[in-house]
Amino acid sequence: MMQRFVPAWLMPEAASTQAAKVDAIFFGLTVISAAIVLVVVGLVVTFAIRFRRGSKADRGALPSVVSREFEIGWTAATLFVFLFIFWWAASAEIGAYTPPKDAIEIHVVANQWMWKTQASNGAREINELHVPVGAPVRLMLTSQDVIHSFYIPAFRLKRDAVPGRQTETWFQATKTGTFHLMCTEFCGTDHSRMLGRVIVMEPQDYAAWLSAQPEGDDLAHAGERLFTERGCAGCHAPGSTIHAPDLAGLWGKTIPLEGGRTVTVDAAYIRDSILQPARDIAAGYAPIMPSYAGLLTDGEVQELTAYLRALGAGPRTVRSPGVPPLSSRVPGSARERSPAMVPGAPVADTPAPAGPAVGP
Amino acid sequence: MSPHIAQSPTALADPDELALGLPESYLAAGHTLGSWLTTTDHKRIAILYGLSITLFFFLGGAAATAVRLELFTPEADFVGSDTYNKLFTLHGVIMVWFFLIPSIPTTFGNFLLPLMIGARDLAFPKLNLVSWYLNLGGGLLAAVAVLAGGIDTGWTFYVPYATVFSDTAVSVAVLGVFVAGFSTIATGVNFIATVHLLRAPGMTWFRLPLFVWAMYTTSLIFVLATPVLALTLLLVLAERAFGLPIFDPARGGDPILFQHLFWFYSHPAVYIMILPAMGVISEVITCFSRRVVFGYTFMVYALVAIAVIGFFTWGHHMFTSGMSPYAALLFSFLSFIVAVPSAIKVFNWTATLYRGQIGFESPMLYALGFLGLFTVGGLTGLFLASIPIDVHVQDTYFVVAHFHYIMVGASVSAYFAGLHLWWPKITGRMYPETWAKFAAILMFFGFNLTFFPQFIAGYLGMPRRYHVYPPEFQVWNVLSSSGAAVLAVAYLMPLGYLTWSVFFGARARNDPWNATGLEWRTTSPPPRDNFLGRVAVLGPPYDYHPAGSPPTQDQPHLPTQESQA
């Protein structure tokens, strides 16, 4: 619709599903606003000319229709127009709030003055983000220092990366190409140089790119390694002599806390439990866990979270005390990432996907 | 014009004048610096404020000029990144807290509020003087921060950048704003008490001029919102200077809490800037179209509604911070609602013109410009209240353009409208009308050239507070910077011709515009006690024509400077 009325140089490139919706609302609001401005300016100019000092225009008493009812009438009309715009914009927003379940997950960590991204399939990048066209991509953002804001104008997408918490958003690219990624929350000296590129590729190109990336653990496997290295396993491994909860199968469950409250195990709860363990104590356990604040980076917390998530809500494994785990508890291996993870990419066979388990 | 008059800026104190039996003007009540610095006369304090905010306006304007100069090209070629960040911070801090917020209330409000309600002074004249010293003290602290190397946080002082990461003079600047806040609170208390207690006999609430209503509602926001800012800034100081963990997430603090507190003040602060402007425009439009204001009671309720609902919309500054989607919807809804009374006011001003006797003296040119710019600024506010659009344009030049249309296009236009309308009353001198008209028109075009392209640059995706930017945005920045040059000339012109008029302008009559307000029922400039005899109010405001009959052509054509000579 807009392409027919608005010259291309006045509109930013639209390359996501959300972009088309935002542009439609923007275009509609512009038309409504232009009409209102024309009416107001038109009346002001007309009155100013017609009723200029000394002109011969009729200045008798105001017509009886111009009265209190008139005033109430245009108040109501304004209210209805504004409520209509609100409803229109709000319904577009509500519809776009929840990301599709099969979205590729990408963790974004911002710091002064760069963007680090890590996809759940293991691809790590700095100031660049490769994504396949036509696939939903879910972003989970955090920051290591000050507040930044992740902005891709072509996707009409913006979300703040806030230190100490995780924010989320998602998009689905509709066009291949290279697009600006910019920081839009002032973050210090090189704020205006905190730029990156988002490269949207055809699914097969993306698959090729992905398999050419240097091997690295995906988030969940990195998290599993950390779980042992940082001593989490000492208490939380199944059969540990310390009375600490086994974390397998916890994700997504609602668990009771000391004091009768309950909490749903999600990224925020796990983050809090690692950094401020004394805050919410699971019922039946002593508050003995030390805080890991300052000992783990934001990225490491994300990796641990991904690991616990990958353990899923499946049945608990039973092992004897003292016996180290023989193999990874994360379904799938790091090597099995890639083409299967890419919706639409041609795959030879169907290996078990890395990342979250699909069920028992 | 006798040479004697031409030599003395306060010629009204001349003995020749007193021979007429009139009391001496407030300007003649003392000529020493000490008489000014210790005055408790609301009119003299208004002049003191006028001088200090003019100083701050041109300081903030100089910073903006440097910013626009740098943005002429996409590369860094005039200042470095840190200097650039300090320049836009200086511009924002000075313009918001030391020009826009005090501008109309402390100058015209101080000068006119007692005059308009028939009082001899404000309720607490000494507190009024203390307010000015607090404002000046706060401004000087901000100036010290600049001398100490400047601050680079932006006027919003977002944490944890402002408390943990910035290594600039943030504490001093924050302290300056904190001190200035007490000036605003004291002014608010003073105005509220004055309106409640000191109205002349017959001046009922619904006979108050809309300017007084605007001052009253603004004062309510002063008193209710500013303490929250003071508290927030104190917490910033506590974290920054004494290391108390409050907002720093690394120590369990919450940076989003700061944003809620900050915008709980700073969104109503936008209404602190625009409500007084609406008051001025109501006075100007009625006077120069010789009509009673259309829908007086609706205009009053609209002011009150804006002041009240304005307190509940702050969250629309934080749609992208990760707030709950339900909270975002509520704030979006309330932001649409608060726009309704503003729209009503625009319609009523327009309707006031209908069947008037419209004159185009400079205050009216500013007021007509206000109508257009405020309408554009208000409507683009609806874009920002729509969550999906806000997600795209938040922190881009679209937002910059929007709030400049409101704060500069509307508020500063209204400030100049009021300055020209009441200049004869304040100084007793007429300014050169031709120059004034030219400046008004130049300001309107310069403003639009500067800020309209920023709407487009913003929607195309240019973020704000960018020292360097992708080259495809250059064309919009060149337009904007060119407009800024025009705007700078337009702002400097009144400084020249108004100063000139103080010394050489023709003597003003008591009521040069044939306006109706009480402030015109005394000498120009007024005596220390404002009125010559007892004041009583017999009718409604804007009594330009009897109800039901047409306005007559009774406004004098202004003598031009040439015809005076």
Chai-1 contact restraints between the chains, C-beta under 6 A:
chainA,res_idxA,chainB,res_idxB,connection_type,confidence,min_distance_angstrom,max_distance_angstrom,comment,restraint_id
A,P12,B,L460,contact,1.0,0.0,6.0,A-B,restraint_1
A,P12,B,G461,contact,1.0,0.0,6.0,A-B,restraint_2
A,V22,B,P388,contact,1.0,0.0,6.0,A-B,restraint_3
A,V22,B,H392,contact,1.0,0.0,6.0,A-B,restraint_4
A,I25,B,P388,contact,1.0,0.0,6.0,A-B,restraint_5
A,I25,B,I389,contact,1.0,0.0,6.0,A-B,restraint_6
A,F26,B,I389,contact,1.0,0.0,6.0,A-B,restraint_7
A,L29,B,F383,contact,1.0,0.0,6.0,A-B,restraint_8
A,S33,B,L379,contact,1.0,0.0,6.0,A-B,restraint_9
A,V37,B,T375,contact,1.0,0.0,6.0,A-B,restraint_10
A,V40,B,T375,contact,1.0,0.0,6.0,A-B,restraint_11
A,V41,B,G372,contact,1.0,0.0,6.0,A-B,restraint_12
A,L43,B,T350,contact,1.0,0.0,6.0,A-B,restraint_13
A,V44,B,T350,contact,1.0,0.0,6.0,A-B,restraint_14
A,V44,B,L371,contact,1.0,0.0,6.0,A-B,restraint_15
A,F47,B,L353,contact,1.0,0.0,6.0,A-B,restraint_16
A,F47,B,Y354,contact,1.0,0.0,6.0,A-B,restraint_17
A,A48,B,I358,contact,1.0,0.0,6.0,A-B,restraint_18
A,F51,B,G356,contact,1.0,0.0,6.0,A-B,restraint_19
A,F51,B,I358,contact,1.0,0.0,6.0,A-B,restraint_20
A,R52,B,I358,contact,1.0,0.0,6.0,A-B,restraint_21
A,R53,B,Q357,contact,1.0,0.0,6.0,A-B,restraint_22
A,R53,B,G359,contact,1.0,0.0,6.0,A-B,restraint_23
A,R53,B,Q553,contact,1.0,0.0,6.0,A-B,restraint_24
A,G54,B,Q553,contact,1.0,0.0,6.0,A-B,restraint_25
A,R59,B,R355,contact,1.0,0.0,6.0,A-B,restraint_26
A,R59,B,P550,contact,1.0,0.0,6.0,A-B,restraint_27
A,G60,B,P550,contact,1.0,0.0,6.0,A-B,restraint_28
A,A61,B,G548,contact,1.0,0.0,6.0,A-B,restraint_29
A,E71,B,G295,contact,1.0,0.0,6.0,A-B,restraint_30
A,E71,B,F298,contact,1.0,0.0,6.0,A-B,restraint_31
A,W74,B,F347,contact,1.0,0.0,6.0,A-B,restraint_32
A,T75,B,I344,contact,1.0,0.0,6.0,A-B,restraint_33
A,T78,B,V340,contact,1.0,0.0,6.0,A-B,restraint_34
A,T78,B,A343,contact,1.0,0.0,6.0,A-B,restraint_35
A,L79,B,V340,contact,1.0,0.0,6.0,A-B,restraint_36
A,F82,B,F336,contact,1.0,0.0,6.0,A-B,restraint_37
A,F86,B,F333,contact,1.0,0.0,6.0,A-B,restraint_38
A,F86,B,F336,contact,1.0,0.0,6.0,A-B,restraint_39
A,A89,B,S386,contact,1.0,0.0,6.0,A-B,restraint_40
A,A89,B,P388,contact,1.0,0.0,6.0,A-B,restraint_41
A,A90,B,L329,contact,1.0,0.0,6.0,A-B,restraint_42
A,A92,B,P388,contact,1.0,0.0,6.0,A-B,restraint_43
A,E93,B,I387,contact,1.0,0.0,6.0,A-B,restraint_44
A,E93,B,P388,contact,1.0,0.0,6.0,A-B,restraint_45
A,Y97,B,P325,contact,1.0,0.0,6.0,A-B,restraint_46
A,V146,B,P160,contact,1.0,0.0,6.0,A-B,restraint_47
A,V146,B,Y161,contact,1.0,0.0,6.0,A-B,restraint_48
A,V146,B,F165,contact,1.0,0.0,6.0,A-B,restraint_49
A,P153,B,G461,contact,1.0,0.0,6.0,A-B,restraint_50
A,R156,B,H392,contact,1.0,0.0,6.0,A-B,restraint_51
A,K158,B,T320,contact,1.0,0.0,6.0,A-B,restraint_52
A,K158,B,V391,contact,1.0,0.0,6.0,A-B,restraint_53
A,K158,B,Q394,contact,1.0,0.0,6.0,A-B,restraint_54
A,R159,B,T320,contact,1.0,0.0,6.0,A-B,restraint_55
A,D160,B,T320,contact,1.0,0.0,6.0,A-B,restraint_56
A,D160,B,S321,contact,1.0,0.0,6.0,A-B,restraint_57
A,P163,B,P249,contact,1.0,0.0,6.0,A-B,restraint_58
A,G164,B,P249,contact,1.0,0.0,6.0,A-B,restraint_59
A,T167,B,G322,contact,1.0,0.0,6.0,A-B,restraint_60
A,M182,B,P463,contact,1.0,0.0,6.0,A-B,restraint_61
A,T184,B,D395,contact,1.0,0.0,6.0,A-B,restraint_62
A,T184,B,P463,contact,1.0,0.0,6.0,A-B,restraint_63
A,F186,B,G154,contact,1.0,0.0,6.0,A-B,restraint_64
A,F186,B,R465,contact,1.0,0.0,6.0,A-B,restraint_65
A,T189,B,S81,contact,1.0,0.0,6.0,A-B,restraint_66
A,T189,B,D82,contact,1.0,0.0,6.0,A-B,restraint_67
A,S192,B,Y466,contact,1.0,0.0,6.0,A-B,restraint_68
A,S192,B,H467,contact,1.0,0.0,6.0,A-B,restraint_69
A,S192,B,V468,contact,1.0,0.0,6.0,A-B,restraint_70
